[in-house]
Amino acid sequence: MSATRESVNISREQLLGMIDHSLLKPQLTRDEIVAGLEYAAEVRPKAICIVPNHLKLAAEILSGTDVLLGTVAGFPNGAMRTDVKVFESVKAVEDGATEVDMVIPIGALVGGEYDVVLADITEVVRAVAPAEVKVILETAYLTDEQILKGSALVSEAGAAFVKTSTGFAATGATPENVALLRKGAAPHTRVKAAGGMSTLADCIAVINAGADRIGISKTRAILAECGS
């Protein structure tokens, strides 16, 4: 896949096939989580990405649908011990997750400790296989060179996706950093854009730049822009 794609027009169904519907805000109540899951069961995005303590609830509500169950590990700052991330990820898979979005030790990448970053990702990938791991670099804190290097490490570790952001940093996905992820990663590594996308135009811009998945919380409003 090239660093960018030709400009696309996207249908509602095509967009749904790329959406990870995000339910990660820490202030969400159980009722709000249930409402978000029931909405996902209705519209059928590709996946949900939910806080780990509600995975079993998600599995119940989404039973019988083809919506993939995703969650997070080492979230949102990535500064946990690797064995803790592994434990968290394994427990998530036991609770029904088929995808785990993990955060790297960001400071290690910034500081050039590439062996630390590689080992962190690799251990999680091996622990939860065949569940897919999406690796969050948190591009808001990185230079272009660090984004390229981080993407290459994600591919080397065998993760399924490299991902822009947690959505908790000052900035999220941009077409520019998505294109860098696509350039730095191997062709078999998919790209997830997340954070800061609130309109259909935002989503199309990162898809044009190379995103295979988009993590959004404003799914209802964005789908409304697509029409029926």
N, C-alpha and C positions, 0 to 999 in steps of 0.2 A: 504494500500500500504506500502511496506517495505521501509526502508531508502534508499536503492539502488535497482536497477533492474539488471536483467541479461543483459549482453552485447547484444546490438541489431545491426542488419543491417537494414538500413532504406532506403526505396525507395524515389524517388523524390516526389511522391504524398503523402506519409506518412509524409514527412518532411513539405511539404506545409500545411498540416493539423495541424501543430503545430506552424507555424510561425506567429508572429505579426510583420509585416513589418513596421519598424520604420522610421518616418519622423519628427524627433524632433530637429534636429540640428538648433540652432538659426539663422545661417547664410543662410539657404536655401531660395532662391528666390521663387516667385510665380511660375515661369516657372519650377523650379526644383521640386517644390511640385506637379505641374501638371504632370510632367514626371513620378514622383514616383507613383502617383495615377494611371496613365494610365498603368504603368508596373504592378501594383497590379491587375488592371482589367483584364490584359492579363493572368497572371500566377495563380491568385486566391489563395493567402495565406489565412490562417484562418481569419486573421484580419489585419487591419492597426492600427498604433498608431501614431496619428498626433497632431500637436499643435492645440489648441482649435479654433484659429481664422480662420482656414481653414476647419473646420468640414463641413460647408454647401457645400463648393466646393467638398469635398470628397464624400458627399452624392450624389451629382449630377453625378460625374464621375463614381462612383461605383454602381449607380442605375442599378438594373437588375442582379447584381452579388450576390453571397452569402457571400461576404467578410464582416466581422463584422467591425463596425466603433468604434474605440477606441480613447481615448484622455487622457490628463493628468490633474491633479489638485494638487495644492500645490507644483508645480514642479519648480525647482528641489530640493529645500532645506527643504521643509516641515515646514518652520517656520512661516507660515501664521496663522491667527486666524481660528479656526474651522468653524465659521460661514461664513468666506470668502471661505474656501474650499467647504462648502456646496453650497453656491451661485454659485461658479464656476462649480461645478459638475452638479447642476440642469440645468444651462444654457447650458452646454454641451449636456445633454440628450435632451433638447428642440431642439438643433441644429442637432440631429440625432445620437448621441453617444449611443451605447448599452453597452459599457465597459468604465470604468474610472479607470485609474492608478493613485492613490493618494500616496503622500509621507507623512509618519508620521512625527510628531515633534521628530526628531532624538535625540536631546539633552534630551528630556524627557525620552526616553527609556534608554539612557546611564546613566541618573541620577536616575533611579529607580522610576520615576513618572508614574507608570503603569496605574493608574486611568486616567491620562491625555491622554495617548496613546489610551487606550481603548475607552474613550469617543470620541476622535477625529475620530477614525475609525467608530465607531457605528453610529455617527450622519450622516456621509456621506453615509454609507450603507443604512440607513433608508430613507434618503432623495431621493435617486435615484432608489430604488427598483421598478421594477424587473431588472433594468440594473445591470450588475455585476461590482463589485469593486475589483481591484487588488491593494494590499497594498505593497508599496515599503518600505523596511526597510533600505536600503543603507548599505549593509553588510560590506563595506569597513571600516566603522567606529565602528564596533561592535565586541565584543568578542563572542566566541562560545556560552557562556551562555546567552548573550543578544540576539543572533540570535534565540536560542531556545525559550526564553521567548517572544520575539516579535512575533514569529510564533504562539505561543499559544494564544496570545492576538488577533491576526488576526482571528483565528478560533472562539474565544469567541465572537468577534464582529459580526460574521456572513458574513464576506467578502468571495468572491468566490475564490480568489487567494492570496497567499503571494508571493512577488516578491523580487528578490535580490537587484536590483540596478536601478538607473536612467540612467547610462551610462555616468554621468558627474563627478563621483568621480575618485580617482586614480586607483581603480581596480573595476572590475565588477563581473560577475558570474564566479564561479569556481565549479568544481564537489564537492569540500568539503563543500562550503557554501550552495549549492543546497541540498546536503544530510542532512545538519543541518535543513534547512527549512522543508524538508519532515519529519524529525524526530520530530520536535517541533510542527508542525501543526497537527490538527485532520485529520483523513483519508478522510473526505469529502472536505477538503480544497485543492485546486490544487496549483501547484507550477509553477511560471514563472521565468525563468532565463533570465537576460538581462545584457548587458554591456560586452564589450571586446571579443565577439565571432566573429572571422573573417574567420574561416575555417570550413569545414564540420566536421573535427575531433573535434573541439571545441564544436560544436553542439551535436554531438553524445555523447561526454563525459558528458555533463550536462543532456542529456536525460537518459543516463545510471544511473545517480545519482538520478533521480527522477523528472526531469522537465516534466511538461505537455505542457507548451508553451515555446517558445524561442523568445525573442525580439531582432531582428537584423536589421541593416541598410544595411549590405553588402549582401543582399538577392540574387542579381543577380549572384555574384561571387560564393557564397556558393552553389546555385542550379546548377551552371555549373559543380561543382565537382560531383554532383549526376548523371550527364548524362541525357539521355532522359527517 
